[in-house]
Amino acid sequence: MNRIAWQTVAKGRDPAVKIFSEQGGQAGYLKVNTHSANLEQHLSQVAYQAVTLCQQNISYGLQLDQQTIAHNSGLEHRNRCLALLAGIPATGGSSG
């Protein structure tokens, strides 16, 4: 319960788990579920976590289907992860 990001829940979003840095400064991998019922919200949460980890200078990786971005940190790494997230096609929306 102490790892739930309660601010995220208070904003009406799905619960997210806080990632704490481990010894050595690595957080693990942010994993993208492209089959999420609310893909846009899921991607927003993953992007938020990437930005937060970057601000805290914590090394993390990103896993998306068969693509993996290895652990790293810094603005260039963050931008690379966000670019991968931005390239995921939207599903289900209306055309117009």
Solvent accessible surface area in square Angstrom, and as a share of the most:
residue,aa,sasa,rsa
1,M,169,0.75
2,N,131,0.67
3,R,138,0.50
4,I,36,0.18
5,A,18,0.14
6,W,129,0.45
7,Q,141,0.63
8,T,13,0.08
9,V,50,0.29
10,A,90,0.70
11,K,137,0.58
12,G,68,0.65
13,R,85,0.31
14,D,82,0.42
15,P,94,0.59
16,A,15,0.12
17,V,90,0.52
18,K,94,0.40
19,I,54,0.28
20,F,108,0.45
21,S,59,0.38
22,E,118,0.53
23,Q,188,0.83
24,G,77,0.74
25,G,31,0.29
26,Q,84,0.38
27,A,11,0.09
28,G,25,0.24
29,Y,78,0.30
30,L,6,0.03
31,K,136,0.58
32,V,13,0.08
33,N,77,0.40
34,T,31,0.18
35,H,163,0.73
36,S,31,0.20
37,A,118,0.92
38,N,76,0.39
39,L,15,0.08
40,E,145,0.65
41,Q,43,0.19
42,H,39,0.18
43,L,29,0.14
44,S,55,0.35
45,Q,22,0.10
46,V,6,0.04
47,A,27,0.21
48,Y,124,0.47
49,Q,40,0.18
50,A,0,0.00
51,V,45,0.26
52,T,37,0.21
53,L,7,0.04
54,C,15,0.09
55,Q,142,0.63
56,Q,105,0.47
57,N,113,0.58
58,I,20,0.10
59,S,20,0.13
60,Y,1,0.00
61,G,0,0.00
62,L,1,0.00
63,Q,57,0.26
64,L,9,0.05
65,D,97,0.50
66,Q,175,0.78
67,Q,99,0.44
68,T,78,0.45
69,I,10,0.05
70,A,66,0.51
71,H,51,0.23
72,N,85,0.44
73,S,38,0.25
74,G,27,0.26
75,L,111,0.55
76,E,151,0.68
77,H,10,0.04
78,R,59,0.21
79,N,74,0.38
80,R,146,0.53
81,C,0,0.00
82,L,49,0.24
83,A,67,0.52
84,L,37,0.18
85,L,11,0.06
86,A,88,0.68
87,G,60,0.58
88,I,24,0.12
89,P,102,0.64
90,A,99,0.77
91,T,97,0.57
92,G,85,0.82
93,G,68,0.65
94,S,117,0.75
95,S,116,0.75
96,G,128,1.23
